[in-house]
């Protein structure tokens, strides 16, 4: 769906936006690497995965899921997907889950079987808070344009522009307004969307998220983005399992097409050292 591509483009461009939603992180938390890996066997796909720098053992991995509609299986699926990530990556540090949703009172299924997981691991980002309180955090506010009543779009856009005059966090998310409105109102003329959000045509053409999602050759661009994300995660896991990789080996892995990267990501779970990696590369090179 369009929102999946939108979130991918937003966080691929600036993965450190995620730290705003995990309150227990230290003030200097930064350097996250974002991807959307496929988890093997049943082939679960995470909406997003943020891995901290290798030298920041105090920072958790962050699993991102966006759920915009009721789904009675969501909590069970979220639990299964998260556990599959921990199992397949052999992640041995802290990890949390961030769920973006209209509000957490939607029917996401029974909590009883997964209560401990939900209460201890999950951070809810409500775009339409169930308590009726206005959203003031700029990133949450701009993503709220996906679900807020159309009549409120202009007021939210104007408020974000006013905040940007004194709040760098608001200025950082302003380019997302165009891409979000186009993702939501993709059957409307650009001129109508501009009027709705108080935007200009330049706001659209200068938005990187817009170019990533809607430019010609979207399918090819998305495949390249997936390959870059898969290569990044695979290299991190290989460095942990096989030791530091040479520049030549890193380049070879980065050049692999997406299907081979996915095969390597699965095979490395059985590697015991660099010899196994070299043998795999020779066999599949």
Backbone as CSV, one residue per row, in Angstrom:
resi,resn,N_x,N_y,N_z,CA_x,CA_y,CA_z,C_x,C_y,C_z
1,UNK,0.843,-1.197,0.000,0.000,0.000,0.000,0.874,1.241,0.000
2,UNK,0.302,2.377,-0.368,1.092,3.596,-0.538,1.784,4.020,0.746
3,UNK,1.116,3.815,1.893,1.720,4.269,3.140,2.995,3.488,3.463
4,UNK,3.066,2.190,3.088,4.290,1.420,3.312,5.452,2.055,2.568
5,UNK,5.238,2.409,1.305,6.287,3.046,0.513,6.645,4.409,1.091
6,UNK,5.624,5.103,1.581,5.853,6.426,2.157,6.750,6.331,3.386
7,UNK,6.433,5.435,4.319,7.248,5.293,5.524,8.664,4.854,5.166
8,UNK,8.789,3.972,4.177,10.120,3.536,3.749,10.940,4.732,3.264
9,UNK,10.336,5.569,2.422,11.055,6.727,1.890,11.412,7.719,2.987
10,UNK,10.485,7.950,3.920,10.730,8.910,4.999,11.922,8.481,5.839
11,UNK,11.921,7.230,6.273,12.952,6.797,7.218,14.245,6.393,6.518
12,UNK,14.191,6.026,5.253,15.432,5.783,4.525,16.221,7.080,4.395
13,UNK,15.516,8.177,4.218,16.168,9.474,4.074,16.769,9.960,5.386
14,UNK,16.099,9.689,6.505,16.585,10.168,7.805,16.185,9.183,8.901
15,UNK,16.930,8.086,9.050,16.539,7.067,10.032,16.540,7.553,11.469
16,UNK,17.321,8.588,11.794,17.384,9.039,13.178,16.119,9.761,13.635
17,UNK,15.147,9.961,12.724,13.853,10.488,13.166,13.212,9.560,14.193
18,UNK,13.528,8.269,14.122,12.878,7.284,14.994,13.169,7.537,16.472
19,UNK,14.285,8.192,16.793,14.661,8.340,18.210,13.675,9.228,18.961
20,UNK,12.889,10.025,18.250,11.927,10.906,18.918,10.811,10.127,19.598
21,UNK,10.623,8.900,19.192,9.490,8.119,19.676,9.869,7.081,20.722
22,UNK,11.131,6.991,21.080,11.559,6.007,22.082,12.156,6.787,23.246
23,UNK,11.343,7.074,24.241,11.692,8.011,25.303,12.907,7.585,26.117
24,UNK,13.142,6.278,26.256,14.224,5.842,27.129,15.610,5.958,26.499
25,UNK,15.679,6.386,25.238,16.995,6.540,24.605,17.743,7.725,25.201
26,UNK,19.091,7.657,25.250,19.867,8.803,25.736,19.766,9.982,24.777
27,UNK,20.099,11.161,25.262,19.932,12.387,24.470,20.776,12.382,23.206
28,UNK,21.908,11.657,23.211,22.796,11.664,22.042,22.576,10.462,21.134
29,UNK,21.446,9.777,21.268,21.165,8.616,20.420,21.128,9.048,18.959
30,UNK,21.878,8.370,18.109,21.949,8.724,16.685,22.700,7.620,15.948
31,UNK,22.704,7.738,14.630,23.488,6.830,13.808,22.772,5.561,13.404
32,UNK,21.438,5.536,13.508,20.703,4.324,13.161,20.748,4.064,11.654
33,UNK,20.745,2.791,11.297,20.709,2.353,9.902,19.351,1.708,9.650
34,UNK,18.602,2.162,8.651,17.244,1.696,8.401,17.177,0.755,7.211
35,UNK,16.345,-0.277,7.324,16.068,-1.169,6.201,14.674,-1.745,6.397
36,UNK,14.238,-2.564,5.459,12.945,-3.257,5.590,13.171,-4.716,5.200
37,UNK,13.811,-5.491,6.063,14.235,-6.840,5.678,13.084,-7.835,5.604
38,UNK,13.267,-8.809,4.709,12.362,-9.942,4.649,12.834,-10.977,5.657
39,UNK,11.922,-11.475,6.502,12.252,-12.524,7.451,11.822,-13.860,6.846
40,UNK,12.746,-14.806,6.791,12.566,-16.014,6.011,11.538,-16.974,6.606
41,UNK,11.399,-18.105,5.928,10.472,-19.182,6.205,9.067,-18.737,5.790
42,UNK,8.259,-18.169,6.702,6.951,-17.710,6.258,7.066,-16.400,5.487
43,UNK,8.242,-15.868,5.419,8.572,-14.616,4.744,7.790,-13.447,5.316
44,UNK,7.966,-13.232,6.604,7.495,-12.011,7.218,8.339,-10.853,6.690
45,UNK,7.713,-9.722,6.435,8.477,-8.525,6.081,8.187,-7.441,7.104
46,UNK,9.235,-6.989,7.775,9.078,-5.875,8.702,8.852,-4.594,7.920
47,UNK,8.013,-3.697,8.456,7.860,-2.394,7.825,9.147,-1.593,7.932
48,UNK,9.903,-1.820,8.985,11.183,-1.126,9.123,12.002,-1.717,10.252
49,UNK,13.308,-1.630,10.121,14.226,-2.080,11.166,15.343,-1.056,11.285
50,UNK,15.550,-0.537,12.492,16.591,0.448,12.758,17.660,-0.216,13.617
51,UNK,18.864,-0.377,13.069,19.969,-0.957,13.824,20.909,0.152,14.274
52,UNK,21.288,0.167,15.544,22.196,1.212,16.034,23.623,0.954,15.565
53,UNK,24.502,1.948,15.697,25.916,1.728,15.356,26.493,0.593,16.204
54,UNK,27.458,-0.133,15.641,28.048,-1.269,16.353,28.667,-0.865,17.687
55,UNK,29.175,0.385,17.762,29.868,0.797,18.988,28.922,1.403,20.030
56,UNK,27.612,1.430,19.734,26.647,1.966,20.693,25.850,0.802,21.297
57,UNK,26.498,0.066,22.186,25.842,-1.090,22.797,24.715,-0.675,23.751
58,UNK,24.651,0.628,24.071,23.584,1.107,24.954,22.282,1.363,24.207
59,UNK,22.317,1.340,22.869,21.124,1.648,22.077,20.441,0.363,21.618
60,UNK,19.111,0.326,21.651,18.391,-0.867,21.207,18.183,-0.877,19.695
61,UNK,17.955,-2.059,19.142,17.379,-2.148,17.801,15.917,-1.725,17.909
62,UNK,15.399,-1.108,16.841,14.010,-0.637,16.858,13.273,-1.235,15.658
63,UNK,12.244,-2.008,15.937,11.386,-2.581,14.900,10.209,-1.632,14.686
64,UNK,9.936,-1.277,13.422,8.851,-0.357,13.094,7.716,-1.096,12.400
65,UNK,6.491,-0.873,12.848,5.313,-1.392,12.161,4.282,-0.271,12.058
66,UNK,3.690,-0.122,10.878,2.620,0.845,10.658,1.338,0.076,10.388
67,UNK,0.304,0.308,11.202,-0.974,-0.396,11.054,-2.093,0.633,11.047
68,UNK,-2.658,0.883,9.875,-3.614,1.967,9.716,-5.067,1.511,9.737
69,UNK,-5.312,0.210,9.821,-6.690,-0.290,9.818,-6.834,-1.372,10.878
70,UNK,-8.044,-1.604,11.373,-8.247,-2.693,12.333,-7.827,-4.028,11.735
71,UNK,-7.277,-4.895,12.576,-6.840,-6.224,12.137,-6.772,-7.100,13.379
72,UNK,-7.680,-8.041,13.477,-7.776,-8.869,14.677,-6.571,-9.784,14.864
73,UNK,-5.720,-9.910,13.856,-4.520,-10.746,13.960,-3.255,-9.921,14.174
74,UNK,-3.389,-8.595,14.256,-2.200,-7.750,14.244,-1.246,-8.022,15.406
75,UNK,-1.746,-8.054,16.635,-0.852,-8.220,17.780,-0.114,-9.548,17.731
76,UNK,-0.805,-10.610,17.346,-0.138,-11.909,17.234,0.905,-11.889,16.120
77,UNK,0.574,-11.247,14.992,1.533,-11.174,13.892,2.740,-10.316,14.269
78,UNK,2.492,-9.209,14.974,3.575,-8.338,15.418,4.531,-9.095,16.330
79,UNK,3.969,-9.867,17.235,4.777,-10.681,18.151,5.614,-11.685,17.370
80,UNK,4.987,-12.360,16.393,5.699,-13.369,15.609,6.798,-12.750,14.762
81,UNK,6.505,-11.631,14.108,7.502,-10.974,13.263,8.696,-10.503,14.089
82,UNK,8.421,-9.906,15.237,9.497,-9.394,16.085,10.371,-10.536,16.591
83,UNK,9.713,-11.624,17.027,10.474,-12.770,17.515,11.308,-13.395,16.400
84,UNK,10.780,-13.416,15.175,11.539,-13.964,14.044,12.779,-13.125,13.772
85,UNK,12.666,-11.801,13.889,13.853,-10.950,13.717,14.916,-11.294,14.751
86,UNK,14.516,-11.397,16.025,15.486,-11.686,17.086,16.128,-13.046,16.857
87,UNK,15.315,-14.026,16.442,15.841,-15.369,16.225,16.812,-15.409,15.050
88,UNK,16.401,-14.869,13.907,17.220,-15.008,12.705,18.485,-14.169,12.766
89,UNK,18.405,-13.001,13.376,19.591,-12.142,13.460,20.480,-12.503,14.630
90,UNK,19.951,-13.353,15.557,20.663,-13.691,16.792,21.018,-12.414,17.579
91,UNK,20.074,-11.479,17.554,20.259,-10.198,18.246,20.360,-10.447,19.754
92,UNK,21.422,-9.959,20.377,21.653,-10.226,21.791,21.618,-8.962,22.649
93,UNK,21.194,-7.858,22.063,21.083,-6.614,22.804,19.606,-6.247,22.975
94,UNK,19.351,-5.106,23.575,17.983,-4.658,23.817,17.297,-4.346,22.486
95,UNK,15.975,-4.476,22.469,15.193,-4.123,21.288,13.801,-3.679,21.718
96,UNK,13.223,-2.769,20.926,11.876,-2.277,21.186,11.114,-2.247,19.859
97,UNK,9.806,-2.091,19.959,8.942,-2.031,18.784,8.160,-0.722,18.811
98,UNK,8.151,-0.001,17.690,7.357,1.219,17.541,6.227,0.925,16.563
99,UNK,4.983,1.143,17.008,3.805,0.921,16.164,3.154,2.265,15.869
100,UNK,3.033,2.611,14.589,2.316,3.810,14.160,0.897,3.393,13.786
101,UNK,-0.096,4.053,14.389,-1.490,3.689,14.111,-2.372,4.918,14.330
102,UNK,-3.600,4.912,13.812,-4.504,6.022,14.116,-4.723,6.165,15.616
103,UNK,-5.091,5.076,16.294,-5.111,5.052,17.759,-5.125,3.598,18.220
104,UNK,-4.644,3.359,19.419,-4.424,2.005,19.894,-5.689,1.304,20.368
105,UNK,-6.837,2.022,20.363,-8.086,1.384,20.757,-8.739,0.624,19.604
106,UNK,-8.155,0.696,18.415,-8.678,-0.065,17.284,-8.565,-1.558,17.579
107,UNK,-9.327,-2.348,16.867,-9.310,-3.797,17.069,-8.048,-4.393,16.458
108,UNK,-7.050,-4.599,17.295,-5.815,-5.235,16.857,-5.705,-6.667,17.380
109,UNK,-6.783,-7.181,17.940,-6.792,-8.552,18.410,-6.607,-8.651,19.912
110,UNK,-6.746,-9.852,20.459,-6.645,-10.051,21.915,-5.240,-9.781,22.429
111,UNK,-5.161,-9.087,23.554,-3.855,-8.766,24.122,-3.372,-9.836,25.099
112,UNK,-4.282,-10.632,25.625,-3.914,-11.579,26.683,-2.737,-12.481,26.317
113,UNK,-2.686,-13.096,25.134,-1.570,-14.000,24.837,-0.216,-13.289,24.720
114,UNK,-0.252,-11.972,24.465,1.000,-11.244,24.221,1.120,-10.038,25.144
115,UNK,0.438,-10.057,26.273,0.388,-8.881,27.146,1.785,-8.423,27.574
116,UNK,2.624,-9.334,28.021,3.958,-8.947,28.486,4.759,-8.289,27.368
117,UNK,4.683,-8.867,26.155,5.377,-8.294,24.999,4.871,-6.883,24.719
118,UNK,3.553,-6.706,24.671,2.980,-5.400,24.344,3.334,-4.367,25.404
119,UNK,3.224,-4.733,26.675,3.440,-3.762,27.748,4.917,-3.410,27.919
120,UNK,5.820,-4.317,27.624,7.239,-4.065,27.861,8.010,-3.657,26.617
121,UNK,7.545,-4.069,25.447,8.329,-3.832,24.231,7.755,-2.770,23.304
122,UNK,6.420,-2.602,23.308,5.778,-1.806,22.265,5.600,-0.360,22.700
123,UNK,5.956,0.575,21.793,5.709,2.002,21.973,4.670,2.419,20.927
124,UNK,3.534,2.923,21.369,2.450,3.283,20.456,2.574,4.741,20.033
125,UNK,2.531,4.996,18.737,2.492,6.354,18.189,1.109,6.547,17.585
126,UNK,0.252,7.278,18.302,-1.131,7.471,17.876,-1.263,8.759,17.053
127,UNK,-1.684,8.619,15.823,-1.859,9.789,14.964,-3.168,10.511,15.270
128,UNK,-4.140,9.790,15.821,-5.400,10.369,16.308,-5.582,9.861,17.741
129,UNK,-4.916,10.468,18.714,-4.910,9.923,20.080,-6.311,9.659,20.615
130,UNK,-6.455,8.505,21.279,-7.755,8.116,21.808,-8.212,9.007,22.956
131,UNK,-7.267,9.740,23.587,-7.654,10.624,24.689,-8.095,12.000,24.209
132,UNK,-8.063,12.220,22.883,-8.530,13.477,22.322,-7.542,14.627,22.401
133,UNK,-6.352,14.379,22.971,-5.361,15.437,23.097,-4.747,15.772,21.731
134,UNK,-4.465,17.048,21.500,-3.845,17.468,20.247,-2.405,16.973,20.187
135,UNK,-1.992,16.538,19.011,-0.612,16.083,18.791,0.269,17.296,18.548
136,UNK,1.408,17.373,19.258,2.302,18.515,19.087,3.695,18.113,18.601
137,UNK,4.063,16.850,18.716,5.377,16.426,18.225,5.342,16.509,16.700
138,UNK,6.256,17.259,16.063,6.135,17.533,14.625,6.083,16.295,13.730
139,UNK,6.919,15.288,13.988,6.899,14.115,13.121,5.556,13.398,13.221
140,UNK,5.036,13.222,14.445,3.729,12.593,14.622,2.640,13.455,13.991
141,UNK,2.782,14.762,14.117,1.785,15.685,13.575,1.727,15.590,12.046
142,UNK,2.879,15.543,11.393,2.874,15.502,9.936,2.368,14.150,9.434
143,UNK,2.704,13.058,10.115,2.179,11.755,9.708,0.674,11.666,9.946
144,UNK,0.177,12.463,10.884,-1.251,12.506,11.127,-2.044,12.982,9.926
145,UNK,-1.382,13.640,8.983,-2.070,14.072,7.768,-2.616,12.881,6.975
146,UNK,-2.113,11.685,7.259,-2.619,10.487,6.593,-4.037,10.141,7.033
147,UNK,-4.411,10.549,8.247,-5.689,10.102,8.801,-6.573,11.230,9.329
148,UNK,-6.033,12.418,9.483,-6.840,13.526,9.975,-7.931,13.882,8.967
149,UNK,-9.073,14.400,9.426,-10.122,14.830,8.486,-9.564,15.829,7.477
150,UNK,-10.033,15.729,6.264,-9.524,16.606,5.210,-9.661,18.078,5.590
151,UNK,-10.704,18.421,6.329,-10.938,19.813,6.705,-9.828,20.357,7.606
152,UNK,-9.059,19.480,8.252,-7.999,19.920,9.164,-6.623,19.980,8.509
153,UNK,-6.521,19.522,7.283,-5.214,19.428,6.635,-4.531,20.784,6.549
154,UNK,-5.235,21.801,6.097,-4.618,23.122,5.920,-4.144,23.678,7.261
155,UNK,-4.954,23.539,8.303,-4.567,24.077,9.604,-3.313,23.383,10.145
156,UNK,-3.227,22.073,9.947,-2.041,21.344,10.416,-0.804,21.762,9.626
157,UNK,-0.940,21.879,8.309,0.180,22.309,7.472,0.651,23.711,7.866
158,UNK,-0.293,24.628,8.070,0.065,25.988,8.460,0.749,25.999,9.830
159,UNK,0.242,25.192,10.757,0.831,25.142,12.092,2.266,24.634,12.038
160,UNK,2.521,23.618,11.224,3.888,23.096,11.094,4.830,24.151,10.518
161,UNK,4.361,24.919,9.544,5.208,25.975,8.968,5.492,27.063,10.007
162,UNK,4.504,27.394,10.836,4.735,28.379,11.891,5.731,27.852,12.924
163,UNK,5.599,26.581,13.301,6.543,25.993,14.247,7.962,25.988,13.691
164,UNK,8.079,25.785,12.379,9.401,25.669,11.754,10.233,26.934,11.916
165,UNK,9.578,28.062,12.137,10.310,29.318,12.304,11.199,29.301,13.540
166,UNK,10.801,28.524,14.545,11.573,28.485,15.792,11.962,27.079,16.226
167,UNK,11.411,26.062,15.571,11.647,24.674,15.979,12.279,23.893,14.827
168,UNK,13.566,23.585,14.903,14.226,22.837,13.814,13.562,21.500,13.525
169,UNK,12.995,20.845,14.548,12.345,19.554,14.337,11.157,19.689,13.387
170,UNK,10.432,20.807,13.480,9.316,21.042,12.570,9.822,21.339,11.163
171,UNK,10.881,22.114,11.064,11.456,22.406,9.751,11.928,21.158,9.037
172,UNK,12.406,20.198,9.794,12.918,18.963,9.207,11.822,18.146,8.534
173,UNK,10.592,18.235,9.042,9.526,17.400,8.481,8.671,18.122,7.448
174,UNK,8.884,19.410,7.230,8.060,20.144,6.268,8.067,19.509,4.868
175,UNK,9.222,19.023,4.367,9.208,18.425,3.023,8.336,17.179,2.919
176,UNK,7.931,16.602,4.051,7.111,15.397,4.011,5.646,15.694,3.719
177,UNK,5.224,16.942,3.912,3.810,17.275,3.728,3.352,16.935,2.315
178,UNK,4.143,17.337,1.318,3.744,17.110,-0.072,3.602,15.625,-0.373
179,UNK,4.585,14.824,0.035,4.545,13.396,-0.259,3.379,12.708,0.440
180,UNK,3.106,13.097,1.683,2.013,12.473,2.431,0.659,12.802,1.792
181,UNK,0.464,14.050,1.433,-0.817,14.425,0.824,-1.004,13.751,-0.530
182,UNK,0.067,13.622,-1.291,-0.051,12.959,-2.584,-0.313,11.465,-2.411
183,UNK,0.290,10.856,-1.378,0.030,9.437,-1.113,-1.433,9.224,-0.725
184,UNK,-1.985,10.159,0.038,-3.370,9.995,0.510,-4.388,10.389,-0.547
185,UNK,-4.127,11.484,-1.260,-5.105,11.999,-2.226,-4.577,11.823,-3.646
186,UNK,-4.133,10.609,-3.973,-3.454,10.398,-5.255,-4.394,10.497,-6.457
187,UNK,-5.713,10.540,-6.220,-6.660,10.681,-7.336,-7.066,12.137,-7.563
188,UNK,-6.442,13.064,-6.828,-6.776,14.489,-6.970,-5.728,15.182,-7.844
189,UNK,-6.099,16.248,-8.534,-5.117,17.033,-9.290,-4.098,17.665,-8.341
190,UNK,-2.871,17.837,-8.848,-1.812,18.443,-8.031,-2.224,19.828,-7.560
191,UNK,-2.894,20.578,-8.416,-3.303,21.938,-8.046,-4.250,21.923,-6.849
192,UNK,-5.128,20.927,-6.793,-6.068,20.820,-5.679,-5.341,20.442,-4.391
193,UNK,-4.366,19.549,-4.514,-3.601,19.146,-3.333,-2.773,20.322,-2.814
194,UNK,-2.219,21.117,-3.729,-1.463,22.304,-3.327,-2.347,23.251,-2.518
195,UNK,-3.543,23.489,-3.009,-4.454,24.395,-2.309,-4.851,23.830,-0.955
196,UNK,-5.047,22.526,-0.902,-5.454,21.872,0.338,-4.407,22.043,1.438
197,UNK,-3.132,21.943,1.069,-2.077,22.011,2.070,-1.311,23.318,2.100
198,UNK,-1.741,24.310,1.310,-1.013,25.567,1.259,0.375,25.382,0.673
199,UNK,0.486,24.548,-0.360,1.774,24.189,-0.946,1.948,24.819,-2.316
200,UNK,3.175,24.801,-2.789,3.485,25.210,-4.151,3.960,23.985,-4.922
201,UNK,4.021,24.111,-6.248,4.511,22.995,-7.057,5.953,22.664,-6.693
202,UNK,6.730,23.682,-6.332,8.115,23.447,-5.927,8.198,22.565,-4.682
203,UNK,7.201,22.671,-3.797,7.197,21.817,-2.609,7.162,20.347,-3.002
204,UNK,6.454,20.033,-4.097,6.388,18.650,-4.545,7.691,18.218,-5.197
205,UNK,8.186,19.007,-6.121,9.367,18.581,-6.867,10.624,18.570,-6.019
206,UNK,10.646,19.315,-4.913,11.823,19.336,-4.045,11.763,18.295,-2.948
207,UNK,10.661,17.557,-2.845,10.511,16.555,-1.791,11.175,15.257,-2.220
208,UNK,12.205,14.852,-1.482,12.882,13.601,-1.822,11.948,12.409,-1.666
209,UNK,11.125,12.431,-0.620,10.184,11.326,-0.436,9.245,11.221,-1.638
210,UNK,8.802,12.356,-2.161,7.932,12.359,-3.336,8.645,11.730,-4.525
211,UNK,9.903,12.131,-4.753,10.650,11.581,-5.887,10.865,10.091,-5.736
212,UNK,11.138,9.637,-4.513,11.390,8.219,-4.287,10.149,7.375,-4.547
213,UNK,8.988,7.899,-4.175,7.778,7.104,-4.262,7.120,7.193,-5.637
214,UNK,7.107,8.391,-6.215,6.269,8.608,-7.387,7.029,8.896,-8.682
215,UNK,8.337,8.880,-8.674,9.063,9.170,-9.914,8.878,8.029,-10.909
216,UNK,9.165,8.339,-12.193,9.097,7.303,-13.215,10.139,6.241,-12.893
217,UNK,9.813,5.027,-13.225,10.716,3.928,-12.897,10.655,3.570,-11.434
218,UNK,9.483,3.763,-10.815,9.334,3.516,-9.379,9.729,2.099,-9.019
219,UNK,9.316,1.138,-9.813,9.593,-0.259,-9.473,11.092,-0.517,-9.408
220,UNK,11.831,0.012,-10.368,13.282,-0.196,-10.358,13.921,0.491,-9.161
221,UNK,13.439,1.696,-8.855,13.996,2.417,-7.716,13.724,1.706,-6.411
222,UNK,12.520,1.144,-6.287,12.184,0.439,-5.059,13.052,-0.803,-4.900
223,UNK,13.304,-1.507,-6.012,14.151,-2.697,-5.939,15.560,-2.334,-5.505
224,UNK,16.079,-1.211,-6.022,17.427,-0.791,-5.613,17.449,-0.434,-4.140
225,UNK,16.382,0.249,-3.669,16.332,0.591,-2.252,16.290,-0.637,-1.369
226,UNK,15.503,-1.650,-1.780,15.433,-2.881,-1.003,16.792,-3.574,-0.982
227,UNK,17.484,-3.571,-2.136,18.789,-4.227,-2.194,19.788,-3.526,-1.289
228,UNK,19.768,-2.180,-1.272,20.692,-1.448,-0.401,20.414,-1.773,1.065
229,UNK,19.120,-1.806,1.417,18.774,-2.118,2.796,19.172,-3.528,3.173
230,UNK,18.905,-4.485,2.277,19.254,-5.883,2.553,20.767,-6.037,2.692
231,UNK,21.534,-5.353,1.799,23.001,-5.447,1.867,23.520,-4.861,3.170
232,UNK,22.947,-3.745,3.606,23.404,-3.102,4.842,23.227,-4.020,6.046
233,UNK,22.032,-4.610,6.168,21.772,-5.498,7.300,22.633,-6.751,7.214
234,UNK,22.766,-7.322,6.000,23.565,-8.535,5.832,25.021,-8.292,6.198
235,UNK,25.566,-7.147,5.809,26.963,-6.832,6.140,27.155,-6.690,7.638
236,UNK,26.203,-6.077,8.310,26.316,-5.937,9.769,26.339,-7.311,10.440
237,UNK,25.444,-8.192,9.998,25.384,-9.513,10.601,26.631,-10.325,10.277
238,UNK,27.163,-10.182,9.055,28.376,-10.907,8.688,29.572,-10.418,9.495
239,UNK,29.645,-9.119,9.748,30.749,-8.590,10.555,30.724,-9.168,11.969
240,UNK,29.521,-9.394,12.483,29.427,-9.981,13.819,29.760,-11.469,13.814
241,UNK,29.360,-12.180,12.747,29.526,-13.631,12.728,30.883,-14.054,12.173
242,UNK,31.438,-13.300,11.232,32.662,-13.717,10.534,33.849,-12.798,10.806
243,UNK,33.668,-11.771,11.612,34.745,-10.826,11.853,34.752,-9.734,10.792
244,UNK,35.611,-8.707,10.949,35.663,-7.601,9.995,35.900,-8.086,8.570
245,UNK,35.109,-7.590,7.635,35.231,-7.983,6.238,36.190,-7.053,5.507
246,UNK,36.907,-7.598,4.525,37.801,-6.775,3.715,36.972,-5.872,2.816
247,UNK,37.612,-4.830,2.305,36.927,-3.910,1.400,36.449,-4.636,0.152
248,UNK,37.253,-5.571,-0.344,36.895,-6.309,-1.557,35.663,-7.184,-1.317
249,UNK,35.633,-7.850,-0.147,34.485,-8.698,0.164,33.229,-7.858,0.336
250,UNK,33.355,-6.721,1.017,32.209,-5.831,1.206,31.657,-5.366,-0.136
251,UNK,32.556,-4.979,-1.043,32.129,-4.527,-2.369,31.419,-5.638,-3.129
252,UNK,31.936,-6.859,-3.022,31.317,-7.997,-3.709,29.902,-8.240,-3.204
253,UNK,29.718,-8.139,-1.895,28.397,-8.377,-1.317,27.429,-7.261,-1.712
254,UNK,27.903,-6.023,-1.698,27.040,-4.895,-2.064,26.587,-4.982,-3.521
255,UNK,27.378,-5.659,-4.358,27.053,-5.760,-5.785,26.090,-6.899,-6.092
256,UNK,25.792,-7.745,-5.104,24.897,-8.874,-5.346,23.477,-8.393,-5.631
257,UNK,22.769,-9.039,-6.548,21.347,-8.703,-6.757,20.530,-9.115,-5.542
258,UNK,19.335,-8.532,-5.437,18.504,-8.735,-4.247,18.233,-10.211,-3.945
259,UNK,17.892,-11.076,-4.940,17.634,-12.483,-4.593,18.840,-13.170,-3.949
260,UNK,20.058,-12.850,-4.437,21.246,-13.465,-3.848,21.537,-12.906,-2.459
261,UNK,21.258,-11.610,-2.245,21.429,-11.037,-0.913,20.497,-11.719,0.083
262,UNK,19.267,-11.981,-0.350,18.329,-12.659,0.531,18.790,-14.077,0.837
263,UNK,19.356,-14.769,-0.175,19.886,-16.118,0.054,21.057,-16.086,1.018
264,UNK,21.939,-15.079,0.873,23.084,-14.952,1.771,22.626,-14.654,3.194
265,UNK,21.613,-13.799,3.337,21.105,-13.464,4.668,20.582,-14.706,5.390
266,UNK,20.009,-15.638,4.611,19.522,-16.880,5.215,20.677,-17.832,5.507
267,UNK,21.637,-17.926,4.561,22.737,-18.879,4.713,23.661,-18.511,5.868
268,UNK,23.848,-17.203,6.121,24.829,-16.790,7.126,24.456,-17.237,8.535
269,UNK,23.195,-17.609,8.730,22.791,-18.079,10.052,23.515,-19.365,10.435
270,UNK,24.022,-20.095,9.412,24.745,-21.344,9.667,26.255,-21.171,9.575
271,UNK,26.747,-19.965,9.251,28.184,-19.740,9.145,28.838,-19.836,10.524
272,UNK,30.040,-20.385,10.553,30.810,-20.432,11.799,32.059,-19.573,11.734
273,UNK,32.379,-19.030,10.557,33.568,-18.197,10.429,33.728,-17.702,9.007
274,UNK,34.803,-16.948,8.722,35.011,-16.352,7.400,35.156,-17.378,6.282
275,UNK,35.616,-18.598,6.608,35.775,-19.612,5.561,34.428,-19.974,4.945
276,UNK,33.382,-20.011,5.773,32.049,-20.328,5.257,31.557,-19.240,4.312
277,UNK,31.839,-17.991,4.657,31.441,-16.882,3.784,32.171,-16.955,2.452
278,UNK,33.480,-17.201,2.490,34.265,-17.270,1.261,33.768,-18.396,0.363
279,UNK,33.439,-19.531,0.993,32.937,-20.659,0.204,31.607,-20.318,-0.448
280,UNK,30.738,-19.622,0.288,29.444,-19.242,-0.275,29.626,-18.290,-1.454
281,UNK,30.505,-17.308,-1.313,30.737,-16.333,-2.385,31.318,-17.005,-3.625
282,UNK,32.216,-17.973,-3.416,32.788,-18.670,-4.562,31.736,-19.513,-5.286
283,UNK,30.835,-20.074,-4.523,29.788,-20.909,-5.109,28.736,-20.078,-5.853
284,UNK,28.442,-18.888,-5.314,27.356,-18.095,-5.878,27.840,-16.877,-6.670
285,UNK,29.148,-16.698,-6.742,29.669,-15.519,-7.435,29.447,-15.588,-8.949
